[in-house]
Structure formats: structure tokens, C-alpha cells
Amino acid sequence: MNCYNGARYLNDSLRSIINQTFQNWELLFWDNRSTDNSKKILESFKETRFKYYMSPKFTNLGEARYLASKHIYGDLLAILDTDDVWLPNKLEEQVNIFNKNQDLGLIYTNTIFFDKKNNHTLYSKKQNSGNLFNHLLFNYNISLETVLINLKYKNKIKCIIHTAAQPSHDWAAKEPLTDFTINANGTLNLLYLANKYCKKSVFIYVSTNKVYGDTPNYLPLYEKKKKI
């Protein structure tokens, strides 16, 4: 669990972990230099399975997740953010599936968006199983809070596909500079981390021409031997 000033819903998130029917878990709580009372909420549970780590500096979420991952010693990894909750049988059902097939790389589920008045299932179509590579290229439907990951594959990353989703926001065409800056910073962060932690992996960048047209395809870009 990565946290930066996540106190608002943190109690509910932590309670949903404690209430799991599967009890053989450990929570790695990574505090990304929060200035609210997130740490006090965590400590109020007096739960020995909660492991608290303060980040040495504030980082973007991607790097925070990587730094936190250095403290993982288990075989399976689940991720829960401070504004999400799990249903009580989430871990038990997924662990049972892994126990039956330990070659699986990842198990995921659908997710429910809810507030005080409404709730709805995020993905209306049936979730796919098997080799999902081609499917996810065009129909990404995995919510991070639902996954359980088999860590035996963590050092075998051969390919990273970054999909910059400019058309996901209608205001992207009205504020192209803002949109470009968000996507450019995200891409640079991912390139930096890929170069630092999995140098031999292939990096594929997939974008769209909805906002910027075809102009980027004709920019005189070339690759240098060194970044600087």
C-alpha cells in the first residue's frame, strides 16, 4: 500500500485487509512523505502484520512502488491503494486458484465503483482468461487493486508497453499543453525506471493521433548512444 496523504479513506482500506478470510498476509505500508495523520491511523490498529516504511524522499507513484517492492519477501503480491477496499473473500479465492495452478502469472477480477448513493461494476463484458497479451493491447480491463501477482516472474520482464492515453479526457484537445506535459512526464519516468531496473527489456511506446494529429510521426527524432 502506497500512501501520500491518504487519511480520508485509509481506515476503511486497512479494515478491509484485516477482515480478509485468508489471514496469512503481511501489509507493506509505504509512506511517501505524508503530511496528514496517515501514520497515526495505521498505528491505531496495533496490528503486527502492518509493516511501516517512510520513504527517504517524495517520489512519483511508480518509483514509490518500486522502492517499496524491495521489502517484499513473499511469493504473491496484491496491491491496494488508500482509497480502495477489498471484499472479505478476495485473497482467499485468488490464493486457492494459485494453489491449483502455480504457473499462473496473475489473477484479477472485476471491480465495483461506489459512493454513498450509487455503485456499478466497472467492466460490463466478461473478463478474459489465458494469454491476455493481444487482448490487453486493445482492451485493457485490469484494475490494479484486484490483482494477485506471482512474484516468481518479477525478474523476467522482457517487454514494457506504454500506452499514452490522450483521448481518455475530453479536455485534452482543449488543453494540449497540459495533456502533453502529463503524458511526457509519465513517459520519461517510465523510461528512467525501465533503463535503471530492466535494461534488457524491449520498450514499446503506443500513442494516438486524436489530439496531436499525425505531426509527431514526422518529427526528426533520432536515437543517441547516450541519454545526455
Order of alpha helices (4+ residues) and beta strands (2+ residues): beta-alpha-beta-alpha-beta-alpha-beta-alpha-beta-beta-beta-alpha-beta-beta-alpha-beta
